[in-house]
Amino acid sequence: MNYFKLAAAAYFIIINIIGWVLPVIDKKKARNGQWRIPEKTLFIVAALGGSVAMLISMKKRRHKTLHKRFMIGIPCIIFIQLAAVSAAVYLYLSRA
């Protein structure tokens, strides 16, 4: 396995762990009346690749599930990411 593949795998593991943990932390902070994680931060992490883990975590913890912005936005991010990956794979395979 070359370094690029290893780095990409490590990146996606780390960003998905972050995507999983942020809603959990935000939910705990909400219950305790503490400072919350900005919604912008949650969307940035989702856009950087943590969207699937974040969506699963939000649904499992029932956090932000009543917010249309999240229940529509995160799946839209996932769709865009899937389209981008599909296009990249198609272009890569069509060159070979």
MOPAC internal coordinates of N, CA, C and O (Angstrom, degrees):
PM7 1SCF
backbone

  N    0.0000 0     0.00 0     0.00 0    0    0    0
  C    1.4554 1     0.00 0     0.00 0    1    0    0
  C    1.5314 1   107.87 1     0.00 0    2    1    0
  O    1.2310 1   120.59 1   -52.13 1    3    2    1
  N    1.3144 1   116.48 1   127.87 1    3    2    1
  C    1.4586 1   118.00 1  -179.18 1    5    3    2
  C    1.5317 1   110.96 1   -80.26 1    6    5    3
  O    1.2310 1   121.41 1   -10.00 1    7    6    5
  N    1.3208 1   114.91 1   170.00 1    7    6    5
  C    1.4618 1   120.45 1  -174.53 1    9    7    6
  C    1.5223 1   113.49 1   -64.45 1   10    9    7
  O    1.2310 1   120.14 1   146.72 1   11   10    9
  N    1.3351 1   117.34 1   -33.28 1   11   10    9
  C    1.4594 1   119.69 1   179.21 1   13   11   10
  C    1.5237 1   111.16 1   -63.46 1   14   13   11
  O    1.2310 1   120.49 1   133.98 1   15   14   13
  N    1.3190 1   116.68 1   -46.02 1   15   14   13
  C    1.4604 1   120.24 1   179.97 1   17   15   14
  C    1.5257 1   110.83 1   -64.57 1   18   17   15
  O    1.2310 1   120.87 1   139.59 1   19   18   17
  N    1.3168 1   115.94 1   -40.41 1   19   18   17
  C    1.4602 1   120.42 1   178.80 1   21   19   18
  C    1.5321 1   110.99 1   -64.69 1   22   21   19
  O    1.2310 1   120.64 1   136.00 1   23   22   21
  N    1.3297 1   116.39 1   -44.00 1   23   22   21
  C    1.4685 1   120.70 1   178.83 1   25   23   22
  C    1.5271 1   110.88 1   -65.18 1   26   25   23
  O    1.2310 1   120.18 1   139.28 1   27   26   25
  N    1.3314 1   117.27 1   -40.72 1   27   26   25
  C    1.4667 1   120.71 1   179.33 1   29   27   26
  C    1.5250 1   110.68 1   -64.78 1   30   29   27
  O    1.2310 1   120.43 1   137.47 1   31   30   29
  N    1.3236 1   116.78 1   -42.53 1   31   30   29
  C    1.4642 1   120.26 1   178.39 1   33   31   30
  C    1.5253 1   110.77 1   -63.71 1   34   33   31
  O    1.2310 1   120.39 1   136.22 1   35   34   33
  N    1.3278 1   116.85 1   -43.78 1   35   34   33
  C    1.4661 1   120.80 1   178.93 1   37   35   34
  C    1.5257 1   110.56 1   -62.83 1   38   37   35
  O    1.2310 1   120.36 1   137.99 1   39   38   37
  N    1.3390 1   116.92 1   -42.01 1   39   38   37
  C    1.4645 1   121.14 1   178.78 1   41   39   38
  C    1.5254 1   110.89 1   -59.19 1   42   41   39
  O    1.2310 1   120.34 1   130.83 1   43   42   41
  N    1.3273 1   116.96 1   -49.17 1   43   42   41
  C    1.4620 1   119.32 1  -176.54 1   45   43   42
  C    1.5234 1   112.38 1   -69.11 1   46   45   43
  O    1.2310 1   119.96 1   148.38 1   47   46   45
  N    1.3017 1   117.69 1   -31.62 1   47   46   45
  C    1.4652 1   119.70 1   174.39 1   49   47   46
  C    1.5189 1   109.93 1   -65.57 1   50   49   47
  O    1.2310 1   120.34 1   133.00 1   51   50   49
  N    1.3275 1   116.95 1   -47.00 1   51   50   49
  C    1.4685 1   121.19 1  -178.13 1   53   51   50
  C    1.5270 1   111.53 1   -65.86 1   54   53   51
  O    1.2310 1   119.94 1   133.99 1   55   54   53
  N    1.3374 1   117.72 1   -46.01 1   55   54   53
  C    1.4684 1   119.89 1  -177.42 1   57   55   54
  C    1.5233 1   110.58 1   -66.64 1   58   57   55
  O    1.2310 1   119.75 1   148.73 1   59   58   57
  N    1.3265 1   118.09 1   -31.27 1   59   58   57
  C    1.4605 1   119.48 1   177.52 1   61   59   58
  C    1.5244 1   111.90 1   -76.32 1   62   61   59
  O    1.2310 1   119.95 1   148.33 1   63   62   61
  N    1.3087 1   117.70 1   -31.67 1   63   62   61
  C    1.4699 1   119.54 1   172.74 1   65   63   62
  C    1.5233 1   109.24 1   -64.00 1   66   65   63
  O    1.2310 1   120.62 1   135.77 1   67   66   65
  N    1.3231 1   116.43 1   -44.23 1   67   66   65
  C    1.4697 1   120.01 1   177.34 1   69   67   66
  C    1.5254 1   110.02 1   -62.33 1   70   69   67
  O    1.2310 1   120.42 1   136.59 1   71   70   69
  N    1.3419 1   116.79 1   -43.41 1   71   70   69
  C    1.4686 1   121.27 1   178.59 1   73   71   70
  C    1.5187 1   112.63 1   -61.71 1   74   73   71
  O    1.2310 1   120.13 1   148.76 1   75   74   73
  N    1.3110 1   117.36 1   -31.24 1   75   74   73
  C    1.4613 1   121.93 1   177.92 1   77   75   74
  C    1.5303 1   110.71 1   -75.92 1   78   77   75
  O    1.2310 1   120.47 1   137.75 1   79   78   77
  N    1.3221 1   116.70 1   -42.25 1   79   78   77
  C    1.4625 1   121.72 1  -171.24 1   81   79   78
  C    1.5344 1   113.02 1   -78.31 1   82   81   79
  O    1.2310 1   119.60 1   143.98 1   83   82   81
  N    1.3261 1   118.37 1   -36.02 1   83   82   81
  C    1.4700 1   120.10 1  -176.23 1   85   83   82
  C    1.5280 1   114.02 1   -56.80 1   86   85   83
  O    1.2310 1   118.54 1   132.94 1   87   86   85
  N    1.3426 1   120.39 1   -47.06 1   87   86   85
  C    1.4692 1   118.89 1   177.07 1   89   87   86
  C    1.5294 1   112.91 1   -63.05 1   90   89   87
  O    1.2310 1   120.37 1   147.07 1   91   90   89
  N    1.3234 1   116.90 1   -32.93 1   91   90   89
  C    1.4682 1   120.40 1   178.18 1   93   91   90
  C    1.5263 1   109.72 1   -65.05 1   94   93   91
  O    1.2310 1   120.72 1   133.88 1   95   94   93
  N    1.3261 1   116.23 1   -46.12 1   95   94   93
  C    1.4677 1   120.80 1   178.99 1   97   95   94
  C    1.5216 1   110.23 1   -63.73 1   98   97   95
  O    1.2310 1   120.54 1   135.77 1   99   98   97
  N    1.3464 1   116.57 1   -44.23 1   99   98   97
  C    1.4633 1   120.16 1  -178.68 1  101   99   98
  C    1.5232 1   111.21 1   -63.04 1  102  101   99
  O    1.2310 1   120.16 1   141.88 1  103  102  101
  N    1.3182 1   117.30 1   -38.12 1  103  102  101
  C    1.4719 1   120.96 1   178.52 1  105  103  102
  C    1.5304 1   110.46 1   -64.20 1  106  105  103
  O    1.2310 1   120.40 1   136.54 1  107  106  105
  N    1.3322 1   116.84 1   -43.46 1  107  106  105
  C    1.4657 1   120.28 1   178.66 1  109  107  106
  C    1.5258 1   110.74 1   -63.33 1  110  109  107
  O    1.2310 1   120.70 1   138.37 1  111  110  109
  N    1.3294 1   116.28 1   -41.63 1  111  110  109
  C    1.4632 1   119.84 1   179.08 1  113  111  110
  C    1.5283 1   110.95 1   -65.59 1  114  113  111
  O    1.2310 1   120.36 1   143.33 1  115  114  113
  N    1.3229 1   116.92 1   -36.67 1  115  114  113
  C    1.4664 1   120.77 1   178.92 1  117  115  114
  C    1.5228 1   110.54 1   -64.69 1  118  117  115
  O    1.2310 1   120.47 1   137.74 1  119  118  117
  N    1.3239 1   116.71 1   -42.26 1  119  118  117
  C    1.4620 1   120.46 1   179.31 1  121  119  118
  C    1.5246 1   112.08 1   -64.77 1  122  121  119
  O    1.2310 1   120.71 1   146.22 1  123  122  121
  N    1.3312 1   116.25 1   -33.78 1  123  122  121
  C    1.4641 1   120.57 1  -177.29 1  125  123  122
  C    1.5257 1   113.26 1   -92.27 1  126  125  123
  O    1.2310 1   120.08 1  -177.95 1  127  126  125
  N    1.3350 1   117.45 1     2.05 1  127  126  125
  C    1.4514 1   121.13 1   179.14 1  129  127  126
  C    1.5245 1   113.00 1    68.01 1  130  129  127
  O    1.2310 1   120.29 1  -151.90 1  131  130  129
  N    1.3186 1   117.06 1    28.10 1  131  130  129
  C    1.4592 1   121.54 1  -179.08 1  133  131  130
  C    1.5170 1   111.10 1   -94.72 1  134  133  131
  O    1.2310 1   121.29 1    -2.82 1  135  134  133
  N    1.3310 1   115.14 1   177.18 1  135  134  133
  C    1.4488 1   122.39 1   176.14 1  137  135  134
  C    1.5162 1   109.10 1   -59.04 1  138  137  135
  O    1.2310 1   120.59 1   -44.04 1  139  138  137
  N    1.3335 1   116.47 1   135.96 1  139  138  137
  C    1.4688 1   121.47 1  -174.99 1  141  139  138
  C    1.5200 1   111.57 1  -101.38 1  142  141  139
  O    1.2310 1   121.42 1   -20.08 1  143  142  141
  N    1.3192 1   114.89 1   159.92 1  143  142  141
  C    1.4629 1   120.90 1   173.96 1  145  143  142
  C    1.5250 1   107.47 1   -76.23 1  146  145  143
  O    1.2310 1   119.88 1   -52.52 1  147  146  145
  N    1.3351 1   117.83 1   127.48 1  147  146  145
  C    1.4722 1   119.67 1  -178.70 1  149  147  146
  C    1.5311 1   111.95 1   -60.07 1  150  149  147
  O    1.2310 1   120.95 1   -36.63 1  151  150  149
  N    1.3332 1   115.79 1   143.37 1  151  150  149
  C    1.4578 1   120.56 1   178.84 1  153  151  150
  C    1.5218 1   110.79 1   -59.25 1  154  153  151
  O    1.2310 1   120.79 1   144.61 1  155  154  153
  N    1.3202 1   116.09 1   -35.39 1  155  154  153
  C    1.4636 1   120.90 1   178.68 1  157  155  154
  C    1.5325 1   110.55 1   -57.78 1  158  157  155
  O    1.2310 1   120.57 1   138.70 1  159  158  157
  N    1.3217 1   116.51 1   -41.30 1  159  158  157
  C    1.4661 1   121.34 1   179.12 1  161  159  158
  C    1.5184 1   110.54 1   -63.29 1  162  161  159
  O    1.2310 1   120.40 1   137.47 1  163  162  161
  N    1.3224 1   116.83 1   -42.53 1  163  162  161
  C    1.4609 1   120.82 1   179.25 1  165  163  162
  C    1.5297 1   110.91 1   -61.91 1  166  165  163
  O    1.2310 1   120.60 1   137.07 1  167  166  165
  N    1.3282 1   116.46 1   -42.93 1  167  166  165
  C    1.4630 1   119.79 1   179.25 1  169  167  166
  C    1.5293 1   111.93 1   -68.69 1  170  169  167
  O    1.2310 1   120.07 1   143.90 1  171  170  169
  N    1.3150 1   117.48 1   -36.10 1  171  170  169
  C    1.4709 1   120.17 1   178.39 1  173  171  170
  C    1.5240 1   110.10 1   -63.93 1  174  173  171
  O    1.2310 1   120.31 1   134.64 1  175  174  173
  N    1.3245 1   117.00 1   -45.36 1  175  174  173
  C    1.4674 1   120.17 1   178.67 1  177  175  174
  C    1.5239 1   110.32 1   -62.13 1  178  177  175
  O    1.2310 1   120.24 1   139.67 1  179  178  177
  N    1.3297 1   117.14 1   -40.33 1  179  178  177
  C    1.4611 1   120.83 1   177.63 1  181  179  178
  C    1.5327 1   110.31 1   -62.34 1  182  181  179
  O    1.2310 1   120.55 1   135.42 1  183  182  181
  N    1.3143 1   116.55 1   -44.58 1  183  182  181
  C    1.4672 1   120.73 1  -178.65 1  185  183  182
  C    1.5236 1   112.02 1   -67.46 1  186  185  183
  O    1.2310 1   120.23 1   151.93 1  187  186  185
  N    1.3103 1   117.16 1   -28.07 1  187  186  185
  C    1.4664 1   120.65 1   179.57 1  189  187  186
  C    1.5250 1   113.11 1   -80.72 1  190  189  187
  O    1.2310 1   120.15 1  -179.37 1  191  190  189
  N    1.3286 1   117.32 1     0.63 1  191  190  189
  C    1.4530 1   119.92 1   174.62 1  193  191  190
  C    1.5166 1   115.55 1   124.66 1  194  193  191
  O    1.2310 1   119.79 1   176.65 1  195  194  193
  N    1.3200 1   118.01 1    -3.35 1  195  194  193
  C    1.4562 1   120.33 1  -178.08 1  197  195  194
  C    1.5167 1   114.13 1   -96.20 1  198  197  195
  O    1.2310 1   120.52 1  -161.20 1  199  198  197
  N    1.3209 1   116.61 1    18.80 1  199  198  197
  C    1.4648 1   120.96 1  -172.06 1  201  199  198
  C    1.5313 1   113.93 1   -66.89 1  202  201  199
  O    1.2310 1   119.91 1   138.19 1  203  202  201
  N    1.3111 1   117.77 1   -41.81 1  203  202  201
  C    1.4693 1   119.99 1  -177.25 1  205  203  202
  C    1.5260 1   110.10 1   -66.13 1  206  205  203
  O    1.2310 1   120.42 1   131.88 1  207  206  205
  N    1.3304 1   116.80 1   -48.12 1  207  206  205
  C    1.4657 1   120.26 1   179.32 1  209  207  206
  C    1.5240 1   110.53 1   -63.27 1  210  209  207
  O    1.2310 1   120.50 1   141.60 1  211  210  209
  N    1.3374 1   116.66 1   -38.40 1  211  210  209
  C    1.4585 1   119.84 1  -179.80 1  213  211  210
  C    1.5254 1   111.21 1   -65.80 1  214  213  211
  O    1.2310 1   120.05 1   137.35 1  215  214  213
  N    1.3173 1   117.50 1   -42.65 1  215  214  213
  C    1.4623 1   120.53 1   179.54 1  217  215  214
  C    1.5312 1   110.78 1   -63.37 1  218  217  215
  O    1.2310 1   120.49 1   135.95 1  219  218  217
  N    1.3092 1   116.68 1   -44.05 1  219  218  217
  C    1.4691 1   120.19 1   178.70 1  221  219  218
  C    1.5190 1   110.56 1   -63.20 1  222  221  219
  O    1.2310 1   120.46 1   135.89 1  223  222  221
  N    1.3332 1   116.73 1   -44.11 1  223  222  221
  C    1.4601 1   121.29 1   180.00 1  225  223  222
  C    1.5252 1   111.41 1   -63.19 1  226  225  223
  O    1.2310 1   120.41 1   137.70 1  227  226  225
  N    1.3371 1   116.81 1   -42.30 1  227  226  225
  C    1.4607 1   120.08 1  -179.97 1  229  227  226
  C    1.5228 1   110.65 1   -63.85 1  230  229  227
  O    1.2310 1   120.26 1   138.41 1  231  230  229
  N    1.3128 1   117.12 1   -41.59 1  231  230  229
  C    1.4653 1   119.63 1  -179.94 1  233  231  230
  C    1.5201 1   111.71 1   -70.40 1  234  233  231
  O    1.2310 1   120.62 1   140.47 1  235  234  233
  N    1.3173 1   116.41 1   -39.53 1  235  234  233
  C    1.4602 1   120.13 1  -179.48 1  237  235  234
  C    1.5264 1   110.71 1   -65.67 1  238  237  235
  O    1.2310 1   119.95 1   139.31 1  239  238  237
  N    1.3144 1   117.71 1   -40.69 1  239  238  237
  C    1.4720 1   122.77 1  -179.13 1  241  239  238
  C    1.5209 1   113.23 1   -89.67 1  242  241  239
  O    1.2310 1   120.46 1   176.70 1  243  242  241
  N    1.3227 1   116.73 1    -3.30 1  243  242  241
  C    1.4703 1   121.89 1  -176.24 1  245  243  242
  C    1.5235 1   111.25 1    53.55 1  246  245  243
  O    1.2310 1   121.70 1  -129.66 1  247  246  245
  N    1.3133 1   114.35 1    50.34 1  247  246  245
  C    1.4617 1   120.41 1  -179.57 1  249  247  246
  C    1.5202 1   109.06 1  -118.03 1  250  249  247
  O    1.2310 1   120.86 1   -53.50 1  251  250  249
  N    1.3064 1   115.97 1   126.50 1  251  250  249
  C    1.4621 1   124.37 1  -179.37 1  253  251  250
  C    1.5264 1   112.40 1    67.72 1  254  253  251
  O    1.2310 1   119.76 1  -165.63 1  255  254  253
  N    1.3219 1   118.07 1    14.37 1  255  254  253
  C    1.4620 1   120.21 1  -177.73 1  257  255  254
  C    1.5291 1   112.62 1   -75.45 1  258  257  255
  O    1.2310 1   119.96 1   164.16 1  259  258  257
  N    1.3029 1   117.69 1   -15.84 1  259  258  257
  C    1.4624 1   120.82 1   177.16 1  261  259  258
  C    1.5225 1   112.12 1   -93.43 1  262  261  259
  O    1.2310 1   120.60 1   176.90 1  263  262  261
  N    1.3316 1   116.45 1    -3.10 1  263  262  261
  C    1.4573 1   121.73 1   179.62 1  265  263  262
  C    1.5244 1   108.70 1   -91.94 1  266  265  263
  O    1.2310 1   120.76 1   -67.22 1  267  266  265
  N    1.3407 1   116.16 1   112.78 1  267  266  265
  C    1.4614 1   120.19 1  -179.10 1  269  267  266
  C    1.5244 1   111.49 1   -59.31 1  270  269  267
  O    1.2310 1   120.84 1   146.91 1  271  270  269
  N    1.3273 1   116.01 1   -33.09 1  271  270  269
  C    1.4555 1   120.27 1  -179.35 1  273  271  270
  C    1.5288 1   110.28 1   -57.57 1  274  273  271
  O    1.2310 1   120.17 1   141.67 1  275  274  273
  N    1.3158 1   117.27 1   -38.33 1  275  274  273
  C    1.4637 1   120.94 1  -179.10 1  277  275  274
  C    1.5212 1   111.95 1   -84.80 1  278  277  275
  O    1.2310 1   119.80 1   139.19 1  279  278  277
  N    1.3049 1   117.98 1   -40.81 1  279  278  277
  C    1.4572 1   120.45 1  -176.34 1  281  279  278
  C    1.5274 1   112.32 1   -74.42 1  282  281  279
  O    1.2310 1   120.16 1   164.94 1  283  282  281
  N    1.3111 1   117.29 1   -15.06 1  283  282  281
  C    1.4653 1   121.24 1   172.45 1  285  283  282
  C    1.5300 1   109.80 1  -103.98 1  286  285  283
  O    1.2310 1   120.66 1   138.17 1  287  286  285
  N    1.3182 1   116.35 1   -41.83 1  287  286  285
  C    1.4600 1   121.43 1  -175.26 1  289  287  286
  C    1.5153 1   114.48 1   -64.75 1  290  289  287
  O    1.2310 1   120.16 1   132.99 1  291  290  289
  N    1.3302 1   117.29 1   -47.01 1  291  290  289
  C    1.4697 1   119.99 1  -177.84 1  293  291  290
  C    1.5339 1   110.94 1   -65.39 1  294  293  291
  O    1.2310 1   118.80 1   133.82 1  295  294  293
  N    1.3391 1   119.89 1   -46.18 1  295  294  293
  C    1.4715 1   118.26 1   175.21 1  297  295  294
  C    1.5384 1   113.12 1   -61.08 1  298  297  295
  O    1.2310 1   120.01 1   146.12 1  299  298  297
  N    1.3306 1   117.59 1   -33.88 1  299  298  297
  C    1.4727 1   120.01 1   176.00 1  301  299  298
  C    1.5277 1   110.79 1   -64.31 1  302  301  299
  O    1.2310 1   120.66 1   139.11 1  303  302  301
  N    1.3256 1   116.34 1   -40.89 1  303  302  301
  C    1.4611 1   120.47 1   176.90 1  305  303  302
  C    1.5303 1   109.65 1   -61.99 1  306  305  303
  O    1.2310 1   120.39 1   136.51 1  307  306  305
  N    1.3247 1   116.86 1   -43.49 1  307  306  305
  C    1.4689 1   120.43 1   178.44 1  309  307  306
  C    1.5238 1   110.16 1   -60.19 1  310  309  307
  O    1.2310 1   120.05 1   135.38 1  311  310  309
  N    1.3268 1   117.51 1   -44.62 1  311  310  309
  C    1.4606 1   121.28 1   179.85 1  313  311  310
  C    1.5260 1   110.89 1   -60.82 1  314  313  311
  O    1.2310 1   120.24 1   134.87 1  315  314  313
  N    1.3270 1   117.14 1   -45.13 1  315  314  313
  C    1.4732 1   121.29 1   179.59 1  317  315  314
  C    1.5261 1   110.21 1   -62.95 1  318  317  315
  O    1.2310 1   120.61 1   138.25 1  319  318  317
  N    1.3428 1   116.44 1   -41.75 1  319  318  317
  C    1.4580 1   119.85 1   178.63 1  321  319  318
  C    1.5266 1   111.50 1   -63.99 1  322  321  319
  O    1.2310 1   120.29 1   137.58 1  323  322  321
  N    1.3198 1   117.05 1   -42.42 1  323  322  321
  C    1.4670 1   120.55 1   177.89 1  325  323  322
  C    1.5294 1   111.08 1   -63.44 1  326  325  323
  O    1.2310 1   120.39 1   140.06 1  327  326  325
  N    1.3181 1   116.86 1   -39.94 1  327  326  325
  C    1.4614 1   120.54 1   178.03 1  329  327  326
  C    1.5311 1   110.54 1   -64.94 1  330  329  327
  O    1.2310 1   120.31 1   138.37 1  331  330  329
  N    1.3319 1   117.01 1   -41.63 1  331  330  329
  C    1.4626 1   120.56 1   179.75 1  333  331  330
  C    1.5234 1   111.53 1   -65.89 1  334  333  331
  O    1.2310 1   120.46 1   136.99 1  335  334  333
  N    1.3228 1   116.73 1   -43.01 1  335  334  333
  C    1.4700 1   120.26 1   178.70 1  337  335  334
  C    1.5202 1   110.06 1   -66.05 1  338  337  335
  O    1.2310 1   120.19 1   138.06 1  339  338  337
  N    1.3236 1   117.25 1   -41.94 1  339  338  337
  C    1.4675 1   120.54 1   178.52 1  341  339  338
  C    1.5264 1   111.07 1   -61.44 1  342  341  339
  O    1.2310 1   120.43 1   137.09 1  343  342  341
  N    1.3216 1   116.79 1   -42.91 1  343  342  341
  C    1.4656 1   120.66 1   178.83 1  345  343  342
  C    1.5257 1   110.51 1   -64.60 1  346  345  343
  O    1.2310 1   120.38 1   138.09 1  347  346  345
  N    1.3261 1   116.88 1   -41.91 1  347  346  345
  C    1.4644 1   120.60 1   179.81 1  349  347  346
  C    1.5324 1   110.85 1   -63.98 1  350  349  347
  O    1.2310 1   120.27 1   136.82 1  351  350  349
  N    1.3250 1   117.09 1   -43.18 1  351  350  349
  C    1.4687 1   120.87 1   178.95 1  353  351  350
  C    1.5237 1   109.70 1   -65.13 1  354  353  351
  O    1.2310 1   120.13 1   136.57 1  355  354  353
  N    1.3175 1   117.36 1   -43.43 1  355  354  353
  C    1.4537 1   120.40 1   178.96 1  357  355  354
  C    1.5330 1   111.35 1   -60.37 1  358  357  355
  O    1.2310 1   120.60 1   133.05 1  359  358  357
  N    1.3256 1   116.46 1   -46.95 1  359  358  357
  C    1.4678 1   119.99 1   179.10 1  361  359  358
  C    1.5162 1   111.58 1   -63.30 1  362  361  359
  O    1.2310 1   120.55 1   140.14 1  363  362  361
  N    1.3225 1   116.56 1   -39.86 1  363  362  361
  C    1.4601 1   120.51 1   178.90 1  365  363  362
  C    1.5178 1   111.32 1   -64.51 1  366  365  363
  O    1.2310 1   120.63 1   135.45 1  367  366  365
  N    1.3214 1   116.40 1   -44.55 1  367  366  365
  C    1.4688 1   119.98 1  -178.61 1  369  367  366
  C    1.5337 1   111.97 1   -72.25 1  370  369  367
  O    1.2310 1   120.18 1   149.77 1  371  370  369
  N    1.3276 1   117.25 1   -30.23 1  371  370  369
  C    1.4592 1   119.12 1  -179.56 1  373  371  370
  C    1.5331 1   111.11 1   -74.20 1  374  373  371
  O    1.2310 1   119.77 1   159.46 1  375  374  373
  N    1.3213 1   118.05 1   -20.54 1  375  374  373
  C    1.4622 1   122.10 1   177.78 1  377  375  374
  C    1.5206 1   111.10 1   -80.70 1  378  377  375
  O    1.2310 1   120.45 1   154.53 1  379  378  377
  N    1.3114 1   116.75 1   -25.47 1  379  378  377
  C    1.4779 1   120.26 1  -174.27 1  381  379  378
  C    1.4999 1   113.72 1   -75.45 1  382  381  379
  O    1.2310 1   120.10 1   180.00 1  383  382  381

